[in-house]
Amino acid sequence: MKSIKFKKAMQRILKILICLSVLFCITAALSVNANANSREYAVFTQGNITTQDMRKKSDIDANKLAEYMKRFPNLSGIEKTLIEVQEEYSVNALLLLAIIRLESGNGRSVIAQNRNNLGGIIGWEKSVRVFKTFDTKNDCIIYMAKLLSEHYLTDGGRFFSGYSLRAISKRYSASPDNWTELVAALILEIQWVLENRY
């Protein structure tokens, strides 16, 4: 009789242990999945904005971005390209848009309107430094994304200093501290509006 009770008690303990191990496995899987999702997209905060890896993508809703861009009629039509180059070149779309807004005065600068140069991109013509001219605004965005990806955000790239906004600013701007602060503020503003207004 005692061996039957003992056997039943052991079976109960075994069932409890099996349930606990299943529960542990499910919890561990959910935790790994949550960590993977948190690494998948960049979420900018005051604390990480200058140190976040700018190769990380932002989870941007195309419709919300289209609504947001209505605020800047001189930049209309660039939304789709921003999302596409983020995927193709692994350059954060909010970073690109913030640089564009800053460097082009929201699309109102002379070089933005006359040269489709949204990023303050300088090139050479007959040994003279001049602002580059692009056929379209979208051509400029593609050029910017490729430039940032290959030369600023690739170890060994011509202007590589690291993967953060602060690292990019060292070679992108003549006033890196001020530029970092302005671009960071724009990234945070764009992100907040996209998350809270639409």
N, C-alpha and C positions, 0 to 999 in steps of 0.2 A: 504493500500500500504506500509506504514511504517513497519507494522508487518511482511510482506513478506520479505522486505529487511533485517529487523532485524533477521528473522529466517534464511535467507541465510547466513548472516554474522556469526551467531552463528554456523551454520553447517560447514562453512569454518574454523572457529577457532577450532572447535571440531576435524576436520580432521587434522589440523596442530598439535594439541596436541597429537592425536593418533600417527601420524607419528613421532613426537619427542619422545614419550614414547617408540615406537618400536625401534627407532634408539638408544635411551639410553640403552634399554635392550640388543641389539646386541653388543653395545660397552662394556657394563659391562661383558657380557658373554665372549667376546674375551679377555678382560683384565684378567678375572679369569683363562681362559684357558692358557694365556701366563704365568701367575704367577705359575700355576700348572706345566707347562713344565719347567720353570726355576728352580723349586724345584726338578723336577724329576731326573735331572742329575747334577753331580758335574762339575763345570768349575773352574779350578784352575787358580789363578792369583798370582802375587807377593804379593798382599795385603792380600789374604785369605789362602795361601798355608799351613800355620802352624795352622790355626784355623778352617779350613773347616771340616765338619763332615765326617769322613772317612768311614762311613756306606753308604754314598751316592754313587751311581754307576756312572761310566763314560760311556758316549755313545760311545762305541768302535765298529768300523767296523771291523769285523773278517778278511776280506781280507786285509785291510790296516795294521792290526796288524801282519798278516802273512808276509807281505812284510817287515815291520819294523824288525821283528825277524830274517830275513835273515842276518842282520848285526852281529848277535851273534850266530854263528853256534853251539857253545857248549850249547845253550839254545833252540835249535830247537825242535819243537814238543810240546811246553808248551802253545801255544796260546789259543787253544780251552779250556784247563783246566782253564786258567786265567779268561776267560769270564764265564765259567760255575760256578766257585766258587764265582765269584762276585754276580751272581744271587742267588746261594744257601745259601751263608753265609753272604751276605750283607757286604762284605769287598771290598773296591774300588780296581779294577783290576790294575789301574796305581800305586797305593800304593804298591800292592804286587809285581808288576814287578820292581818298583824302589828298593824295599828292596832286591829282588833277584839279581838285577844287582850289587848293592852295596856289599852285603854280599858274593856273589859268585865270584866277580871279572868278571862279565859277563859270568859266567859258567866255568871259567878257574881255579878256586881255587882247591886245593887238595881235600878238603872235598866235593866240588861239583862233581868232577870227580870220586873220589873213594867211596863216600858215598851217592851220589845223594842228598846231603844236600845243598840246594840253599839259605837257610835263616839263616845260622849260628846257627841253632837250637841245644841247648845243652840238653842232658839227663843224666841219671845216669846208670852206670853199676858197680855193686859190690861196691856201696858207693863212686864211683869216677865219677866226672863230665867229660863227654866226648861228642863229637859231635855225634848227632844221625845219624843212617844210615837208608836210605829208599831204597826200592826195585827199585823205578823209580823216576825220577824228578817230574813227575806229582803227585806221592804219597806225595812227600814233599810239593808241592803247596797246596794240599788238607789239609794236616796237618797244614800248616801255616795259611790258611784261617780259619780253625776251631779254632785254637789257638787264633788268633787275635779276631775273632768274640766272642768266649765264655769268654775269660779271659781278653782281653784288651778293647773291645768295648761293653761290657755289664755291666750296672750298677750293682755292687755287685760282678763282676768277680774278680778273684784272683789278677790281675794286673791292674785293672781299675783305671784310673785317669781322664778320660774324653774321648771325641770322636775325638779329633784332633790328628794330627801328633805329635805335641809337647807333648800331654798327653801320647801317645803310647811310645814315646822315653824315658820317665822317667823310665820305667821298662824294655824296650826292649834292651837298650844299656847301656854300662858302661860309654859312653861319650855322654849323651843325646843331648847336644847343637850341637856338631859337627855332630852327626848322623842325627839330624833333618835337619840341613842345607844341608847335602849331599843328603838325600832322597828327600827333597823338590826340590832341583835343578834337580834331575833326573826325578821326576814327571813332572815338567814344561817342561823339554826337550822332554820327551816322548810324552806328550800331543801336544806340538807344532809341532813335526815332523809328528805325525799322522794326524794332521789337515791341514798341509801345504805342505807336500812333496808327498803325494800319492793321 
